[in-house]
Amino acid sequence: TLRGSAMPKVPQAWLPWFEAVGRAFGESLQLGSLRKELDIAARLQQAILPRQWPQDTRYSLWGAMQPAKDIGGDFYDHFPLGDGRRGLVVADVSGKGVSAGLFGMVSKTQLRSLATHRLLGPATTLSEVNEALCVDNDAAMFVTAFYAQYDPVDGTLSYTNAGHPPPLLVRKVNQVRSLRTKAP
């Protein structure tokens, strides 16, 4: 009420319009809150991607990612394996959005943890990560991945491709070729 006066009567014909405006305002507030949460999730996802790159005269390494939506399941990583080799991974989770982003973060964490603590070969590493990701995975989400272990001392690259598009090797400008794969 305004200074003790009663609320003015709204014509009955205007009520649906007032109700629609009220709902739109409420939904706008909810969307603004959701937008903030999605922005935070997108920043968190970007924050777990490598920002530091090895400074080694024997090779160069670099990566970037632009998700199709605010949040996606794509990720890449590199990490020292403790024996002079470097682990390299490029992966993509099924689907898009928040659920794919969360599954991607879990996948990346599982892979890095197992690879750096157990020093297994690429195929065994991905197989064990796959087993861990299948536990309690009622949503049946999956991730395709290319995981490699690079030895800069002798230049060997051991790798496994788990359903990911075939990787390319870029040596110099205009020198690009597919990596060879062995049949299982």
Secondary structure, DSSP 8 states (H G I E B T S, - for coil): -BTTB------GGGHHHHHHHHHHHHHHHHHHHHHHHHHHHHHHHHHTS------BTTB--------SSSS-S-EEEEEE-SSS-EEEEEEEESS-SHHHHHHHHHHHHHHHHHHHHH---HHHHHHHHHHHHHTT-TT---EEEEEEEEETTTTEEEEEEEB----EEEEETTEEEE------
